[in-house]
Amino acid sequence: MARDKASTKDVARRSKDVQRSSSDESSAKTPNPVWFKPVMFGFMIVGLLWIIVFYVSQGVFPVPALGSWNILVGFGIAFIGFIMTTRWR
């Protein structure tokens, strides 16, 4: 019968590598803090409301000095919320 050529040192080293990689993965999948979801959805809603207020008020609100840049500000705020969704667990 053929014998495995791997020594016991190799087997022990491999098992340590497997244990180390599995513990690294479990630490990376920790749940988010309680405040994460409300802040994420808050950014998306505030960005949307910013754009809606700009259109409904015909450019008078939220910041009249920005003019059409208010649209970019609204999309930027909402984009922060969408970026946060990539870290949501």
C-alpha positions, 0 to 999 in steps of 0.5 A, a space after each residue: 500500500 502506498 504511503 503519503 509522503 507528507 511528513 507530520 510537520 507539513 500536516 501540522 503546518 497546513 492545519 495551522 494555515 487553515 485555522 489562521 485563514 478561517 479566523 481571518 475570514 470570521 473577523 472580517 464578517 463582523 456585523 455593523 454597529 447599530 447606527 450604520 443602517 439609519 445613517 446609510 438610509 438617512 444619507 440616501 433620503 436627505 440627498 433625495 429630499 435635497 434634489 426634490 426641494 431644489 426642483 419644487 422650489 424652482 432653485 430658490 431652496 436649499 442654497 440659492 447661491 449654488 444654483 444648479 450645483 444643488 443637484 450635484 450636492 444632492 446626488 453627492 449626499 445620496 451617493 455617500 449612502 449608496 457607498 455605505 451599502 457596500 459595507 452593509 452586512 
